[in-house]
Amino acid sequence: MINFFPSAYHRYLDPFSNVKAEKNPPHRTCDNHIELEGSLPPVRVIYALSNQESDKLRAYISENLEKVFILPSSPSTGAPVFFFKAKDGGLHFCVDYCKLNAVTRKNKYTVPP
């Protein structure tokens, strides 16, 4: 990857390392949550997936649980997910947050350091 960038920029490449992308940042003492304008999250129908999409979703979840990029949970509603075909023919994972965003209480808090 380093060969694609002029030498003046090589010192900035470290944060974009694939090795570092496989690790989570250190745990912080603050936990974030989403404040909703109503008392419950919106109920959404989970999209039907093909066998190929279901397999891809299981692999995505397993891989990201193993890396601790996501954590197990048991919410009362499911997140509607779908896949779209990429130009290279592969499948790309997408979560539909439109209904959740519509009921999220907007805030203007500063981002913690």
Phi and psi restraints in degrees (value plus and minus 20) as a CYANA .aco file:
   2 ILE   PHI     -81.9   -41.9
   2 ILE   PSI     -47.5    -7.5
   3 ASN   PHI     -90.6   -50.6
   3 ASN   PSI     -36.7     3.3
   4 PHE   PHI    -101.5   -61.5
   4 PHE   PSI     -31.8     8.2
   5 PHE   PHI    -138.1   -98.1
   5 PHE   PSI     126.1   166.1
   6 PRO   PHI     -79.9   -39.9
   6 PRO   PSI     129.3   169.3
   7 SER   PHI     -78.5   -38.5
   7 SER   PSI     -46.9    -6.9
   8 ALA   PHI     -83.0   -43.0
   8 ALA   PSI     -41.7    -1.7
   9 TYR   PHI    -121.1   -81.1
   9 TYR   PSI     -22.4    17.6
  10 HIS   PHI     -78.6   -38.6
  10 HIS   PSI     -53.5   -13.5
  11 ARG   PHI     -89.2   -49.2
  11 ARG   PSI     -35.9     4.1
  12 TYR   PHI    -114.8   -74.8
  12 TYR   PSI     -22.2    17.8
  13 LEU   PHI     -99.5   -59.5
  13 LEU   PSI     -43.0    -3.0
  14 ASP   PHI     -74.3   -34.3
  14 ASP   PSI     -65.3   -25.3
  15 PRO   PHI     -82.7   -42.7
  15 PRO   PSI     -37.4     2.6
  16 PHE   PHI    -119.3   -79.3
  16 PHE   PSI      -6.9    33.1
  17 SER   PHI     -82.6   -42.6
  17 SER   PSI     117.6   157.6
  18 ASN   PHI     -83.1   -43.1
  18 ASN   PSI     -53.2   -13.2
  19 VAL   PHI     -84.2   -44.2
  19 VAL   PSI     -64.8   -24.8
  20 LYS   PHI     -88.9   -48.9
  20 LYS   PSI     -48.0    -8.0
  21 ALA   PHI     -90.0   -50.0
  21 ALA   PSI     -36.9     3.1
  22 GLU   PHI    -106.8   -66.8
  22 GLU   PSI     -19.2    20.8
  23 LYS   PHI    -139.3   -99.3
  23 LYS   PSI     128.7   168.7
  24 ASN   PHI    -103.5   -63.5
  24 ASN   PSI     133.9   173.9
  25 PRO   PHI     -89.0   -49.0
  25 PRO   PSI     145.1   185.1
  26 PRO   PHI     -81.5   -41.5
  26 PRO   PSI     129.3   169.3
  27 HIS   PHI     -85.2   -45.2
  27 HIS   PSI     117.1   157.1
  28 ARG   PHI    -121.9   -81.9
  28 ARG   PSI     140.5   180.5
  29 THR   PHI     -99.0   -59.0
  29 THR   PSI     -32.4     7.6
  30 CYS   PHI    -122.2   -82.2
  30 CYS   PSI     119.0   159.0
  31 ASP   PHI    -130.0   -90.0
  31 ASP   PSI     117.7   157.7
  32 ASN   PHI    -116.5   -76.5
  32 ASN   PSI     131.1   171.1
  33 HIS   PHI    -164.6  -124.6
  33 HIS   PSI     142.7   182.7
  34 ILE   PHI    -120.1   -80.1
  34 ILE   PSI     102.0   142.0
  35 GLU   PHI    -108.3   -68.3
  35 GLU   PSI     107.9   147.9
  36 LEU   PHI    -123.3   -83.3
  36 LEU   PSI     127.1   167.1
  37 GLU   PHI     -91.5   -51.5
  37 GLU   PSI     -50.6   -10.6
  38 GLY   PHI    -118.2   -78.2
  38 GLY   PSI    -194.7  -154.7
  39 SER   PHI    -108.5   -68.5
  39 SER   PSI     -39.5     0.5
  40 LEU   PHI    -148.4  -108.4
  40 LEU   PSI     130.9   170.9
  41 PRO   PHI     -88.8   -48.8
  41 PRO   PSI     135.4   175.4
  42 PRO   PHI     -86.0   -46.0
  42 PRO   PSI     122.4   162.4
  43 VAL   PHI    -108.0   -68.0
  43 VAL   PSI     108.0   148.0
  44 ARG   PHI    -146.5  -106.5
  44 ARG   PSI     127.9   167.9
  45 VAL   PHI     -96.9   -56.9
  45 VAL   PSI     114.8   154.8
  46 ILE   PHI     -98.9   -58.9
  46 ILE   PSI     111.7   151.7
  47 TYR   PHI     -86.2   -46.2
  47 TYR   PSI     122.5   162.5
  48 ALA   PHI     -89.7   -49.7
  48 ALA   PSI     117.1   157.1
  49 LEU   PHI    -139.3   -99.3
  49 LEU   PSI     126.9   166.9
  50 SER   PHI     -92.4   -52.4
  50 SER   PSI     149.3   189.3
  51 ASN   PHI     -79.0   -39.0
  51 ASN   PSI     -62.0   -22.0
  52 GLN   PHI     -82.4   -42.4
  52 GLN   PSI     -62.9   -22.9
  53 GLU   PHI     -88.0   -48.0
  53 GLU   PSI     -58.8   -18.8
  54 SER   PHI     -82.6   -42.6
  54 SER   PSI     -63.1   -23.1
  55 ASP   PHI     -82.5   -42.5
  55 ASP   PSI     -63.1   -23.1
  56 LYS   PHI     -83.6   -43.6
  56 LYS   PSI     -60.4   -20.4
  57 LEU   PHI     -84.9   -44.9
  57 LEU   PSI     -64.9   -24.9
  58 ARG   PHI     -80.0   -40.0
  58 ARG   PSI     -63.2   -23.2
  59 ALA   PHI     -83.8   -43.8
  59 ALA   PSI     -62.1   -22.1
  60 TYR   PHI     -81.5   -41.5
  60 TYR   PSI     -66.7   -26.7
  61 ILE   PHI     -84.6   -44.6
  61 ILE   PSI     -66.8   -26.8
  62 SER   PHI     -79.3   -39.3
  62 SER   PSI     -67.0   -27.0
  63 GLU   PHI     -81.3   -41.3
  63 GLU   PSI     -64.1   -24.1
  64 ASN   PHI     -98.9   -58.9
  64 ASN   PSI     -45.8    -5.8
  65 LEU   PHI     -87.2   -47.2
  65 LEU   PSI     -62.2   -22.2
  66 GLU   PHI     -81.9   -41.9
  66 GLU   PSI     -59.1   -19.1
  67 LYS   PHI    -100.4   -60.4
  67 LYS   PSI     -27.9    12.1
  68 VAL   PHI      42.5    82.5
  68 VAL   PSI      10.5    50.5
  69 PHE   PHI     -97.5   -57.5
  69 PHE   PSI     -47.5    -7.5
  70 ILE   PHI    -148.9  -108.9
  70 ILE   PSI     139.2   179.2
  71 LEU   PHI    -142.1  -102.1
  71 LEU   PSI     130.1   170.1
  72 PRO   PHI     -84.1   -44.1
  72 PRO   PSI     126.6   166.6
  73 SER   PHI    -171.3  -131.3
  73 SER   PSI     148.7   188.7
  74 SER   PHI    -155.6  -115.6
  74 SER   PSI      47.5    87.5
  75 PRO   PHI     -90.8   -50.8
  75 PRO   PSI     139.6   179.6
  76 SER   PHI     -96.1   -56.1
  76 SER   PSI     -34.2     5.8
  77 THR   PHI    -147.7  -107.7
  77 THR   PSI     138.7   178.7
  78 GLY   PHI    -119.3   -79.3
  78 GLY   PSI     133.8   173.8
  79 ALA   PHI    -109.1   -69.1
  79 ALA   PSI     103.1   143.1
  80 PRO   PHI     -91.5   -51.5
  80 PRO   PSI     101.4   141.4
  81 VAL   PHI    -140.6  -100.6
  81 VAL   PSI     134.2   174.2
  82 PHE   PHI    -169.8  -129.8
  82 PHE   PSI     150.8   190.8
  83 PHE   PHI    -142.2  -102.2
  83 PHE   PSI     130.2   170.2
  84 PHE   PHI    -150.1  -110.1
  84 PHE   PSI     131.4   171.4
  85 LYS   PHI    -100.4   -60.4
  85 LYS   PSI     112.0   152.0
  86 ALA   PHI    -104.9   -64.9
  86 ALA   PSI     148.1   188.1
  87 LYS   PHI     -80.5   -40.5
  87 LYS   PSI     -51.4   -11.4
  88 ASP   PHI    -101.4   -61.4
  88 ASP   PSI     -18.8    21.2
  89 GLY   PHI      74.2   114.2
  89 GLY   PSI     -31.6     8.4
  90 GLY   PHI     -96.3   -56.3
  90 GLY   PSI     152.8   192.8
  91 LEU   PHI    -123.3   -83.3
  91 LEU   PSI     116.9   156.9
  92 HIS   PHI    -134.1   -94.1
  92 HIS   PSI     113.9   153.9
  93 PHE   PHI    -101.7   -61.7
  93 PHE   PSI     118.3   158.3
  94 CYS   PHI    -164.5  -124.5
  94 CYS   PSI     115.7   155.7
  95 VAL   PHI    -124.6   -84.6
  95 VAL   PSI     111.9   151.9
  96 ASP   PHI    -109.4   -69.4
  96 ASP   PSI      81.3   121.3
  97 TYR   PHI    -119.0   -79.0
  97 TYR   PSI     -10.0    30.0
  98 CYS   PHI     -76.4   -36.4
  98 CYS   PSI     -70.1   -30.1
  99 LYS   PHI     -87.1   -47.1
  99 LYS   PSI     -58.5   -18.5
 100 LEU   PHI     -85.7   -45.7
 100 LEU   PSI     -63.7   -23.7
 101 ASN   PHI     -80.9   -40.9
 101 ASN   PSI     -52.7   -12.7
 102 ALA   PHI     -86.7   -46.7
 102 ALA   PSI     -47.7    -7.7
 103 VAL   PHI    -129.2   -89.2
 103 VAL   PSI     -14.3    25.7
 104 THR   PHI     -96.8   -56.8
 104 THR   PSI     110.8   150.8
 105 ARG   PHI     -91.8   -51.8
 105 ARG   PSI     102.0   142.0
 106 LYS   PHI     -95.0   -55.0
 106 LYS   PSI     116.3   156.3
 107 ASN   PHI    -154.4  -114.4
 107 ASN   PSI     148.8   188.8
 108 LYS   PHI    -149.4  -109.4
 108 LYS   PSI      18.9    58.9
 109 TYR   PHI     -93.3   -53.3
 109 TYR   PSI     130.8   170.8
 110 THR   PHI     -94.8   -54.8
 110 THR   PSI     132.9   172.9
 111 VAL   PHI     -96.9   -56.9
 111 VAL   PSI     111.6   151.6
 112 PRO   PHI     -86.1   -46.1
 112 PRO   PSI     131.6   171.6
